[in-house]
Amino acid sequence: MDLTQHVKAVQDKIAAAALAAGRDPASVTLCAATKVQTDSAIRAAIAAGIRVCGENRVQELTAHLAAGAYAGAEVHFIGHLQTNKVKQVVGKVALIHSVDSEKLLRAIDGQAEKLDLVQDILLEVNVAREESKGGILPEQLPALAEAALSCPHVRLRGLMAIPPVAAVSGDNRKYFAQMRHFLVDIIGKIADNHSIVDCLSMGMSGDYEDAITEGATLVRVGTALFGPRPPMTGSAH
């Protein structure tokens, strides 16, 4: 299949999973994970119907932005973000998925203040408590959510998680269900009616249908769209 067919196949599976869960397919956003993809591959994906691109690395994000590769799509940052790279991301993307410390949160808020804008963010939760992964532990979530809600130049939109690779289909549903409970809990504790905390970013190529079953509103799909990832090179072109 070519890229257009891959995009259609994933969109169809998203719609089917949403409908099976009693949800509107329009309530689930497909984010194309464009890690190590070329400018031309990203343009082709957008031409095939992709409306949101998610970038993992600041260097690639910067190069693709300079080349105008994301034209026609919204751009998200979905990878680990170091505080010293915040200036290259804040104001350049619609949503940062991977906020996992108060230090990073404050850096984003400070940079957004300098640019006189409000940056939308998600808090990344290490839902399976994996030492090799970023994200805050579940018990740290309430405090970080409270801190985010107090930052004038940050808008907390929801949560993100990267569970372990599922050995068997369905293995990750327990983690996705936990994330849904965490989001509901945060929404229940918000005092004002101005916060729009409604995004649950979870599910990738191997498990996005299970994630949708458990309430994902955004799935990050790379391999199922672009095929096996090409090796890293020094150029984004």
FIDRENRO-639940 format. One record per residue (C-alpha): x, y, z; residue number from 0. Coordinates in nm, 4 decimals. Example, Ala and Ser with C-alpha at 12.3 -4.5 7.8 and 13.67 -1.06 7.14 Angstrom:
BEGIN
[[1.2300,-0.4500,0.7800],0]
[[1.3670,-0.1060,0.7140],1]
END
This chain:
BEGIN
[[0.0000,0.0000,0.0000],0]
[[0.1118,0.3561,-0.0576],1]
[[0.0979,0.6337,0.2010],2]
[[-0.2499,0.7480,0.0990],3]
[[-0.3843,0.3955,0.1507],4]
[[-0.2051,0.3653,0.4866],5]
[[-0.3593,0.6923,0.6064],6]
[[-0.7051,0.5776,0.4947],7]
[[-0.6592,0.2358,0.6620],8]
[[-0.5592,0.3932,0.9951],9]
[[-0.8417,0.6471,0.9755],10]
[[-1.0887,0.3640,0.9093],11]
[[-0.9595,0.1635,1.2081],12]
[[-0.9825,0.4710,1.4314],13]
[[-1.3423,0.5277,1.3222],14]
[[-1.4344,0.1621,1.3766],15]
[[-1.2757,0.1544,1.7240],16]
[[-1.4537,0.4765,1.8219],17]
[[-1.7906,0.3549,1.6992],18]
[[-1.7449,0.0204,1.8780],19]
[[-1.6844,0.2161,2.1988],20]
[[-1.9982,0.4218,2.1429],21]
[[-1.7988,0.7316,2.0537],22]
[[-1.8027,0.9784,1.7666],23]
[[-1.5021,0.9053,1.5375],24]
[[-1.4518,1.2820,1.5178],25]
[[-1.3650,1.2796,1.8893],26]
[[-1.0332,1.1051,1.8118],27]
[[-0.7461,1.2959,1.6491],28]
[[-0.4854,1.1134,1.4427],29]
[[-0.1395,1.2576,1.5042],30]
[[0.1198,1.1369,1.2527],31]
[[0.4465,1.0687,1.4369],32]
[[0.6953,1.2066,1.1843],33]
[[1.0202,1.1098,1.3607],34]
[[1.3057,1.0708,1.1066],35]
[[1.0709,1.1338,0.8139],36]
[[1.1787,1.3565,0.5263],37]
[[1.0194,1.6882,0.4328],38]
[[0.8690,1.5215,0.1253],39]
[[0.7226,1.2325,0.3280],40]
[[0.5592,1.4786,0.5671],41]
[[0.4159,1.6807,0.2783],42]
[[0.2829,1.3599,0.1218],43]
[[0.1167,1.2585,0.4480],44]
[[-0.0531,1.5973,0.4752],45]
[[-0.1655,1.5687,0.1131],46]
[[-0.3099,1.2267,0.2022],47]
[[-0.5255,1.3749,0.4779],48]
[[-0.3040,1.4063,0.7874],49]
[[-0.4015,1.7181,0.9835],50]
[[-0.1707,1.6874,1.2871],51]
[[0.2011,1.6058,1.2831],52]
[[0.3917,1.5117,1.5987],53]
[[0.7669,1.5636,1.6175],54]
[[0.9997,1.3903,1.8655],55]
[[1.3232,1.5818,1.8242],56]
[[1.3802,1.9564,1.8450],57]
[[1.6446,1.9490,1.5694],58]
[[1.4062,1.7808,1.3262],59]
[[1.1194,2.0106,1.4260],60]
[[1.3329,2.3175,1.3570],61]
[[1.4504,2.1861,1.0192],62]
[[1.1026,2.0860,0.9033],63]
[[0.9576,2.4220,1.0130],64]
[[1.2298,2.6063,0.8204],65]
[[1.1486,2.4017,0.5117],66]
[[0.7743,2.4616,0.5443],67]
[[0.7161,2.0856,0.5519],68]
[[0.4199,2.1039,0.7913],69]
[[0.2166,2.3465,0.5787],70]
[[-0.1506,2.2556,0.6046],71]
[[-0.1182,2.0689,0.9350],72]
[[-0.1011,2.1496,1.3049],73]
[[0.2312,2.0631,1.4700],74]
[[0.2742,1.9022,1.8122],75]
[[0.5899,1.8195,2.0059],76]
[[0.5603,1.4640,2.1374],77]
[[0.9159,1.3744,2.2433],78]
[[1.1228,1.4347,2.5548],79]
[[1.1883,1.8083,2.5940],80]
[[1.4946,1.9413,2.7738],81]
[[1.4614,2.2773,2.9474],82]
[[1.7460,2.4214,2.7386],83]
[[1.5475,2.3509,2.4191],84]
[[1.2255,2.5172,2.5343],85]
[[1.2944,2.8360,2.3350],86]
[[1.2946,2.6344,2.0118],87]
[[0.9560,2.4774,2.0795],88]
[[0.7310,2.7208,2.2700],89]
[[0.5179,2.9193,2.0284],90]
[[0.6257,2.6956,1.7374],91]
[[0.3859,2.4097,1.8136],92]
[[0.0171,2.3956,1.9014],93]
[[0.0657,2.1423,2.1822],94]
[[0.3562,2.0073,2.3883],95]
[[0.2715,1.6513,2.5003],96]
[[0.5648,1.5705,2.7253],97]
[[0.5759,1.8005,3.0290],98]
[[0.7077,1.5840,3.3114],99]
[[0.8554,1.8149,3.5762],100]
[[0.7848,2.1450,3.7456],101]
[[1.1218,2.2720,3.6211],102]
[[1.0179,2.2136,3.2589],103]
[[0.6718,2.3558,3.3270],104]
[[0.8211,2.6789,3.4673],105]
[[1.0625,2.7074,3.1741],106]
[[0.7753,2.6773,2.9251],107]
[[0.5676,2.9298,3.1181],108]
[[0.8595,3.1750,3.1284],109]
[[0.9313,3.1472,2.7570],110]
[[0.5617,3.1817,2.6712],111]
[[0.5472,3.4961,2.8845],112]
[[0.8398,3.6461,2.6898],113]
[[0.6536,3.5746,2.3661],114]
[[0.3241,3.7052,2.5134],115]
[[0.1361,3.3850,2.4353],116]
[[-0.0242,3.0920,2.6127],117]
[[0.1266,2.7510,2.5342],118]
[[-0.0999,2.4454,2.5399],119]
[[0.0551,2.1455,2.7163],120]
[[-0.0115,1.7908,2.8310],121]
[[0.1428,1.6280,3.1369],122]
[[0.3237,1.3019,3.0626],123]
[[0.2522,1.0228,3.3124],124]
[[0.4805,0.7215,3.3524],125]
[[0.1757,0.5031,3.4019],126]
[[0.3663,0.1714,3.4122],127]
[[0.6474,0.3111,3.6316],128]
[[0.9193,0.2172,3.3818],129]
[[1.2659,0.3365,3.4810],130]
[[1.3635,0.3797,3.1159],131]
[[1.0841,0.6242,3.0376],132]
[[1.0105,0.9862,3.1102],133]
[[0.6945,1.1111,3.2717],134]
[[0.5890,1.1758,3.6290],135]
[[0.4697,0.8981,3.8550],136]
[[0.0917,0.8850,3.9076],137]
[[0.1153,1.0050,4.2683],138]
[[0.3036,1.3170,4.1501],139]
[[0.0317,1.4099,3.9023],140]
[[-0.2042,1.6114,4.1276],141]
[[0.0734,1.8495,4.2373],142]
[[0.2048,1.9044,3.8847],143]
[[-0.1477,1.9566,3.7491],144]
[[-0.2086,2.2159,4.0197],145]
[[0.1168,2.3892,3.9295],146]
[[0.0240,2.3896,3.5608],147]
[[-0.3180,2.5380,3.6322],148]
[[-0.1480,2.8194,3.8246],149]
[[0.0842,2.9171,3.5368],150]
[[-0.0608,3.2193,3.3522],151]
[[0.1147,3.1445,3.0214],152]
[[0.0492,2.7711,3.0119],153]
[[-0.2847,2.6048,2.9411],154]
[[-0.3186,2.2489,3.0682],155]
[[-0.5116,2.0527,2.8086],156]
[[-0.4777,1.6972,2.9410],157]
[[-0.2472,1.3995,2.9799],158]
[[-0.0138,1.1823,2.7734],159]
[[0.1312,0.8355,2.8301],160]
[[0.3574,0.5827,2.6592],161]
[[0.2795,0.2411,2.8137],162]
[[0.5100,-0.0594,2.7585],163]
[[0.5027,-0.2300,2.4200],164]
[[0.2148,-0.4762,2.4433],165]
[[0.3257,-0.8375,2.3935],166]
[[-0.0348,-0.9391,2.3344],167]
[[-0.3212,-0.7313,2.1971],168]
[[-0.5158,-0.5851,2.4861],169]
[[-0.2258,-0.5913,2.7347],170]
[[-0.2189,-0.2129,2.7596],171]
[[-0.5877,-0.1563,2.8191],172]
[[-0.5346,-0.1503,3.1971],173]
[[-0.2853,0.1357,3.1573],174]
[[-0.5120,0.3253,2.9212],175]
[[-0.8016,0.2833,3.1650],176]
[[-0.5837,0.4194,3.4467],177]
[[-0.4991,0.7256,3.2370],178]
[[-0.8673,0.7891,3.1746],179]
[[-0.9309,0.7792,3.5509],180]
[[-0.6437,1.0216,3.6114],181]
[[-0.7898,1.2673,3.3581],182]
[[-1.1404,1.2436,3.5045],183]
[[-0.9947,1.3009,3.8520],184]
[[-0.8135,1.6182,3.7420],185]
[[-1.1223,1.7531,3.5650],186]
[[-1.3238,1.6903,3.8807],187]
[[-1.0827,1.8948,4.0908],188]
[[-1.0644,2.2013,3.8658],189]
[[-1.2411,2.4910,4.0323],190]
[[-1.3031,2.7161,3.7324],191]
[[-1.4999,2.6659,3.4140],192]
[[-1.2409,2.8199,3.1831],193]
[[-0.9946,2.5326,3.1719],194]
[[-1.0365,2.2981,2.8762],195]
[[-0.8794,1.9775,3.0060],196]
[[-1.0091,1.7222,2.7586],197]
[[-0.7124,1.5659,2.5779],198]
[[-0.5902,1.2129,2.6426],199]
[[-0.2908,1.1409,2.4189],200]
[[-0.2217,0.7668,2.4246],201]
[[-0.1927,0.4781,2.1830],202]
[[0.0585,0.4178,1.9048],203]
[[0.0780,0.1940,1.5977],204]
[[0.0525,-0.1316,1.7941],205]
[[-0.2263,-0.0422,2.0341],206]
[[-0.4160,0.2687,1.9248],207]
[[-0.7448,0.0820,1.8856],208]
[[-0.7263,-0.0372,2.2483],209]
[[-0.6408,0.3183,2.3545],210]
[[-0.9514,0.4502,2.1781],211]
[[-1.1625,0.1833,2.3492],212]
[[-1.0432,0.3218,2.6837],213]
[[-1.0949,0.6883,2.5971],214]
[[-0.7995,0.8222,2.3984],215]
[[-0.8805,1.1478,2.2212],216]
[[-0.5494,1.1576,2.0329],217]
[[-0.3389,0.8688,1.9008],218]
[[0.0234,0.9043,1.7870],219]
[[0.0843,0.6781,1.4882],220]
[[0.4087,0.6462,1.2927],221]
[[0.4962,0.2983,1.1660],222]
[[0.1390,0.2119,1.0601],223]
[[0.1440,0.5206,0.8360],224]
[[0.5007,0.5438,0.7109],225]
[[0.6209,0.1847,0.7467],226]
[[0.9332,0.0811,0.9418],227]
[[1.1342,0.3803,1.0500],228]
[[1.4348,0.4667,0.8323],229]
[[1.7709,0.4998,1.0089],230]
[[1.8621,0.8334,1.1627],231]
[[2.0711,1.0605,0.9408],232]
[[2.2244,1.3997,0.9905],233]
[[1.9712,1.5705,0.7657],234]
[[1.5969,1.6196,0.7848],235]
[[1.5652,1.6705,0.4105],236]
END
